[in-house]
Amino acid sequence: MEIKHKSNIFTIIVLFVTAANLYANELKSVKISGSFPTTAVFSMSEADIRDGEFQYAIRNSEDYKTMIIEGIGIINAPTQNVYKILVDFDSYKEWMPTIRYSHVKDEVNGITTVDLKHSMPFVGKFDCQQKYRITEKDKSEKVIDYYTTLCVFGPSNGRYCIQPAQEPEKTVLKYYQEISPSRFIPNFILKIIAKKGAKDTIKALKKRLREVQ
């Protein structure tokens, strides 16, 4: 029992040392072939929200090729305010937790290309590039789709759905992301990063809204 305990401690130490080394270095990102989400199916609705807190769920796709993280919650701000912050891509570096640099590279045929630099605990620093497309399902709901073209993770894409809540001056925000396995990051760490990233982003978004209102 004592040997097993020492072995577990050693494993934890190795993981932390490895993580510290990764975090101190710039990881090499690779180009990724991706596309906007076409089958983003939300399994949760406004009825699933409890006590005003965001709800999250992680599941595998039907073919087990991708991991899906989904979130839904109420934002105490008008829909237009939430939308303006999420489409101000140049300002991501000012409030998103892991982004240290963000710049709109170009906008062609309604598709915006954004260059990013991330710094993530247990992963490290790396460049990233994403493409964004904004659409409106109707006059009240706005949709922001994106996919990654440069990253250290595998291919990923996602969707934000922004729509008025039943209560006036509040917004229902739905988040959906598909992530493919990465040869750099073990799946169990990828799940932790994905869920923590979603939670931290929503927390930072709420703070940003309070600052600009």
Backbone hydrogen bonds in HBPLUS format (Angstrom, degrees):
<---DONOR---> <-ACCEPTOR-->    atom                        ^
c    i                          cat <-CA-CA->   ^        H-A-AA   ^      H-
h    n   atom  resd res      DA  || num        DHA   H-A  angle D-A-AA Bond
n    s   type  num  typ     dist DA aas  dist angle  dist       angle   num
A0005-HIS N   A0001-MET O   2.95 MM   4  6.21 154.0  2.02 146.2 153.7     1
A0006-LYS N   A0002-GLU O   2.96 MM   4  6.23 158.4  2.00 148.6 153.9     2
A0007-SER N   A0003-ILE O   2.89 MM   4  6.11 149.6  1.98 144.4 153.6     3
A0008-ASN N   A0004-LYS O   2.96 MM   4  6.26 151.4  2.04 147.9 154.6     4
A0009-ILE N   A0005-HIS O   3.08 MM   4  6.37 157.3  2.13 147.5 153.5     5
A0010-PHE N   A0006-LYS O   2.94 MM   4  6.17 157.1  2.00 146.6 152.9     6
A0011-THR N   A0007-SER O   2.95 MM   4  6.20 154.5  2.01 145.8 152.7     7
A0012-ILE N   A0008-ASN O   3.01 MM   4  6.27 157.8  2.06 148.3 153.7     8
A0013-ILE N   A0009-ILE O   2.97 MM   4  6.24 159.3  2.02 150.2 155.8     9
A0014-VAL N   A0010-PHE O   2.94 MM   4  6.20 159.9  1.98 151.0 156.1    10
A0015-LEU N   A0011-THR O   2.98 MM   4  6.23 157.2  2.03 147.9 154.0    11
A0016-PHE N   A0012-ILE O   2.99 MM   4  6.26 158.8  2.04 151.3 156.5    12
A0017-VAL N   A0013-ILE O   2.93 MM   4  6.14 160.0  1.97 152.7 158.3    13
A0018-THR N   A0014-VAL O   2.89 MM   4  6.03 162.0  1.93 149.9 155.1    14
A0019-ALA N   A0015-LEU O   2.88 MM   4  6.04 158.1  1.93 145.4 151.9    15
A0020-ALA N   A0016-PHE O   2.87 MM   4  6.05 154.4  1.94 144.9 151.9    16
A0021-ASN N   A0017-VAL O   2.99 MM   4  6.24 154.3  2.06 146.8 153.4    17
A0022-LEU N   A0018-THR O   2.99 MM   4  6.25 158.5  2.03 149.9 155.7    18
A0023-TYR N   A0019-ALA O   2.88 MM   4  6.05 162.1  1.92 150.4 155.5    19
A0024-ALA N   A0020-ALA O   3.08 MM   4  6.21 139.7  2.25 139.5 149.1    20
A0025-ASN N   A0022-LEU O   3.11 MM   3  5.35 150.2  2.20 104.6 113.6    21
A0125-LYS N   A0025-ASN O   3.47 MM 100  6.47 172.2  2.48 158.3 156.6    22
A0027-LEU N   A0125-LYS O   2.71 MM  98  5.92 159.8  1.75 173.1 174.6    23
A0030-VAL N   A0151-CYS O   2.91 MM 121  5.61 171.0  1.92 140.4 137.8    24
A0151-CYS N   A0030-VAL O   3.11 MM 121  5.61 158.4  2.16 146.2 148.7    25
A0032-ILE N   A0149-THR O   2.78 MM 117  4.58 162.0  1.81 122.6 122.7    26
A0048-ASP N   A0045-SER O   2.89 MM   3  5.54 158.9  1.93 120.5 126.9    27
A0049-ILE N   A0046-GLU O   3.22 MM   3  5.59 163.9  2.25 110.8 115.8    28
A0053-GLU N   A0050-ARG O   2.98 MM   3  5.82 163.1  2.01 131.7 132.9    29
A0055-GLN N   A0072-ILE O   2.86 MM  17  5.47 163.2  1.89 158.3 160.0    30
A0072-ILE N   A0055-GLN O   3.01 MM  17  5.47 145.6  2.13 146.5 156.3    31
A0057-ALA N   A0070-GLU O   2.92 MM  13  5.29 147.2  2.03 150.1 154.7    32
A0070-GLU N   A0057-ALA O   2.87 MM  13  5.29 159.9  1.91 159.1 164.9    33
A0059-ARG N   A0068-ILE O   2.91 MM   9  5.27 158.8  1.95 150.0 157.1    34
A0068-ILE N   A0059-ARG O   2.71 MM   9  5.27 172.8  1.72 176.2 173.5    35
A0061-SER N   A0066-THR O   2.98 MM   5  5.53 158.5  2.03 157.2 155.8    36
A0064-TYR N   A0061-SER O   2.92 MM   3  4.91 158.0  1.96 107.6 114.5    37
A0067-MET N   A0179-ILE O   2.81 MM 112  5.19 169.8  1.82 152.4 153.6    38
A0179-ILE N   A0067-MET O   2.84 MM 112  5.19 159.8  1.88 150.3 157.3    39
A0069-ILE N   A0177-GLN O   2.94 MM 108  5.35 158.9  1.98 151.3 158.3    40
A0177-GLN N   A0069-ILE O   2.96 MM 108  5.35 144.8  2.09 154.5 162.5    41
A0071-GLY N   A0175-TYR O   2.88 MM 104  4.93 156.7  1.94 139.5 141.7    42
A0175-TYR N   A0071-GLY O   2.78 MM 104  4.93 165.9  1.80 148.6 149.0    43
A0073-GLY N   A0173-LEU O   3.16 MM 100  5.66 143.7  2.30 142.7 153.4    44
A0173-LEU N   A0073-GLY O   2.99 MM 100  5.66 166.6  2.01 161.9 166.1    45
A0075-ILE N   A0171-THR O   2.73 MM  96  5.02 163.8  1.76 151.5 157.2    46
A0077-ALA N   A0075-ILE O   2.84 MM   2  5.56 138.9  2.01 103.4  91.3    47
A0171-THR N   A0075-ILE O   2.89 MM  96  5.02 166.2  1.91 150.1 154.5    48
A0081-ASN N   A0078-PRO O   3.10 MM   3  5.47 126.4  2.40 106.6 119.5    49
A0082-VAL N   A0078-PRO O   3.31 MM   4  6.70 158.9  2.35 154.9 160.2    50
A0083-TYR N   A0079-THR O   2.96 MM   4  6.16 165.9  1.98 156.4 160.7    51
A0084-LYS N   A0080-GLN O   2.99 MM   4  6.13 160.4  2.03 146.1 150.6    52
A0085-ILE N   A0081-ASN O   3.35 MM   4  6.61 156.7  2.41 144.9 149.5    53
A0086-LEU N   A0082-VAL O   3.15 MM   4  6.42 163.6  2.18 153.3 157.8    54
A0087-VAL N   A0083-TYR O   3.08 MM   4  6.28 139.2  2.25 152.3 162.3    55
A0088-ASP N   A0085-ILE O   3.29 MM   3  5.26 158.6  2.33 101.3 107.6    56
A0091-SER N   A0088-ASP O   3.01 MM   3  5.64 147.1  2.12 115.6 124.9    57
A0092-TYR N   A0089-PHE O   3.18 MM   3  5.39 168.2  2.20 110.6 114.1    58
A0094-GLU N   A0091-SER O   2.87 MM   3  5.39 153.3  1.94 116.5 125.1    59
A0095-TRP N   A0092-TYR O   3.15 MM   3  5.72 156.5  2.21 114.3 120.4    60
A0096-MET N   A0092-TYR O   2.86 MM   4  5.44 162.1  1.89 157.6 163.0    61
A0119-SER N   A0098-THR O   2.83 MM  21  5.25 141.4  1.98 143.7 156.3    62
A0100-ARG N   A0117-LYS O   2.78 MM  17  5.51 166.2  1.80 159.6 164.2    63
A0117-LYS N   A0101-TYR O   2.97 MM  16  4.92 140.9  2.13 137.5 135.3    64
A0103-HIS N   A0115-ASP O   2.97 MM  12  5.32 147.1  2.08 150.4 157.6    65
A0115-ASP N   A0103-HIS O   2.88 MM  12  5.32 162.2  1.91 162.6 158.1    66
A0105-LYS N   A0113-THR O   2.76 MM   8  5.47 147.5  1.86 146.1 156.2    67
A0113-THR N   A0106-ASP O   2.90 MM   7  5.43 165.4  1.92 154.0 158.9    68
A0108-VAL N   A0111-ILE O   2.95 MM   3  5.31 153.3  2.02 152.1 147.8    69
A0111-ILE N   A0108-VAL O   2.95 MM   3  5.31 159.3  2.00 114.9 121.7    70
A0112-THR N   A0132-TYR O   2.92 MM  20  5.07 156.2  1.98 146.4 150.7    71
A0132-TYR N   A0112-THR O   2.77 MM  20  5.07 157.5  1.82 145.8 153.7    72
A0114-VAL N   A0130-GLN O   2.82 MM  16  5.38 168.7  1.83 165.7 169.6    73
A0130-GLN N   A0114-VAL O   3.02 MM  16  5.38 160.4  2.06 151.7 156.9    74
A0116-LEU N   A0128-CYS O   2.76 MM  12  4.95 162.2  1.79 162.3 156.6    75
A0128-CYS N   A0116-LEU O   2.88 MM  12  4.95 150.5  1.96 146.0 140.5    76
A0118-HIS N   A0126-PHE O   2.86 MM   8  5.43 169.2  1.87 170.4 168.9    77
A0126-PHE N   A0118-HIS O   3.08 MM   8  5.43 153.7  2.15 136.3 141.8    78
A0120-MET N   A0124-GLY O   2.90 MM   4  5.17 166.9  1.92 142.1 140.0    79
A0123-VAL N   A0120-MET O   3.14 MM   3  5.32 155.1  2.20 126.7 127.3    80
A0124-GLY N   A0120-MET O   2.83 MM   4  5.17 152.9  1.90 143.0 152.3    81
A0129-GLN N   A0150-LEU O   3.04 MM  21  4.88 146.6  2.15 130.1 130.6    82
A0149-THR N   A0129-GLN O   2.84 MM  20  5.50 172.1  1.84 152.4 154.6    83
A0131-LYS N   A0147-TYR O   2.92 MM  16  5.55 161.2  1.95 160.3 165.9    84
A0147-TYR N   A0131-LYS O   3.07 MM  16  5.55 141.4  2.23 142.9 154.1    85
A0133-ARG N   A0145-ASP O   2.89 MM  12  5.21 152.8  1.97 146.8 150.0    86
A0145-ASP N   A0133-ARG O   2.88 MM  12  5.21 167.4  1.90 162.6 161.4    87
A0135-THR N   A0143-VAL O   2.89 MM   8  5.20 165.2  1.92 152.9 157.8    88
A0143-VAL N   A0135-THR O   2.78 MM   8  5.20 169.5  1.79 159.8 157.3    89
A0137-LYS N   A0141-GLU O   3.24 MM   4  5.75 131.6  2.48 134.9 147.4    90
A0142-LYS N   A0162-ILE O   2.94 MM  20  5.22 161.7  1.97 152.1 155.8    91
A0162-ILE N   A0142-LYS O   2.88 MM  20  5.22 170.4  1.89 161.9 164.2    92
A0144-ILE N   A0160-TYR O   2.92 MM  16  5.07 162.4  1.95 147.5 153.4    93
A0160-TYR N   A0144-ILE O   2.87 MM  16  5.07 155.5  1.93 141.7 150.0    94
A0146-TYR N   A0158-GLY O   3.06 MM  12  5.43 152.1  2.14 146.6 145.1    95
A0158-GLY N   A0146-TYR O   2.96 MM  12  5.43 156.5  2.01 144.6 146.2    96
A0148-THR N   A0156-SER O   3.05 MM   8  5.72 158.6  2.10 163.6 162.2    97
A0180-SER N   A0155-PRO O   2.87 MM  25  5.36 153.4  1.94 162.7 171.0    98
A0157-ASN N   A0178-GLU O   3.07 MM  21  5.50 147.9  2.18 144.1 153.8    99
A0178-GLU N   A0157-ASN O   2.85 MM  21  5.50 164.4  1.88 160.3 165.1   100
A0159-ARG N   A0176-TYR O   2.74 MM  17  5.11 149.1  1.83 148.2 153.3   101
A0176-TYR N   A0159-ARG O   2.92 MM  17  5.11 144.0  2.05 150.9 158.1   102
A0161-CYS N   A0174-LYS O   2.90 MM  13  5.01 160.2  1.94 142.5 147.6   103
A0174-LYS N   A0161-CYS O   2.94 MM  13  5.01 166.5  1.96 148.0 152.4   104
A0163-GLN N   A0172-VAL O   3.14 MM   9  5.37 161.5  2.17 150.5 155.7   105
A0172-VAL N   A0163-GLN O   2.74 MM   9  5.37 167.7  1.76 172.5 175.5   106
A0165-ALA N   A0170-LYS O   2.94 MM   5  5.35 171.2  1.94 130.0 128.1   107
A0189-ILE N   A0186-PRO O   3.16 MM   3  5.47 125.3  2.47 105.0 118.1   108
A0190-LEU N   A0186-PRO O   2.93 MM   4  6.17 153.2  2.00 150.6 159.4   109
A0191-LYS N   A0187-ASN O   2.94 MM   4  6.21 151.2  2.03 150.8 156.5   110
A0192-ILE N   A0188-PHE O   3.36 MM   4  6.54 157.4  2.42 134.4 139.7   111
A0193-ILE N   A0189-ILE O   2.88 MM   4  6.13 164.8  1.90 155.9 160.0   112
A0194-ALA N   A0190-LEU O   2.87 MM   4  5.98 161.6  1.91 148.0 153.3   113
A0195-LYS N   A0191-LYS O   3.06 MM   4  6.20 172.4  2.07 152.0 153.7   114
A0196-LYS N   A0192-ILE O   2.97 MM   4  6.00 164.8  2.00 149.8 154.8   115
A0197-GLY N   A0193-ILE O   2.76 MM   4  5.73 153.2  1.83 144.2 152.7   116
A0198-ALA N   A0194-ALA O   3.05 MM   4  6.25 154.8  2.12 144.5 150.2   117
A0199-LYS N   A0195-LYS O   3.07 MM   4  6.31 167.2  2.09 152.4 155.4   118
A0200-ASP N   A0196-LYS O   2.86 MM   4  6.00 168.2  1.88 154.8 158.4   119
A0201-THR N   A0197-GLY O   2.97 MM   4  6.01 150.5  2.06 141.6 149.6   120
A0202-ILE N   A0198-ALA O   3.12 MM   4  6.36 161.6  2.16 150.5 154.3   121
A0203-LYS N   A0199-LYS O   3.06 MM   4  6.28 162.6  2.09 150.8 155.9   122
A0204-ALA N   A0200-ASP O   2.91 MM   4  6.07 155.5  1.97 143.7 150.5   123
A0205-LEU N   A0201-THR O   2.82 MM   4  6.03 148.3  1.92 145.9 155.2   124
A0206-LYS N   A0202-ILE O   3.04 MM   4  6.29 160.4  2.07 151.6 155.1   125
A0207-LYS N   A0203-LYS O   3.16 MM   4  6.44 156.2  2.22 142.4 148.9   126
A0208-ARG N   A0204-ALA O   2.86 MM   4  6.09 156.9  1.91 147.3 154.0   127
A0209-LEU N   A0205-LEU O   2.96 MM   4  6.20 155.8  2.01 151.0 156.9   128
A0210-ARG N   A0206-LYS O   3.12 MM   4  6.43 152.8  2.20 145.0 151.7   129
A0211-GLU N   A0207-LYS O   3.06 MM   4  6.36 145.4  2.19 145.0 154.8   130
A0211-GLU N   A0208-ARG O   3.11 MM   3  5.05 120.2  2.49  92.4 107.4   131
A0212-VAL N   A0208-ARG O   3.08 MM   4  6.35 149.4  2.17 151.2 158.3   132
A0213-GLN N   A0209-LEU O   3.08 MM   4  6.00 136.2  2.28 144.7 153.9   133
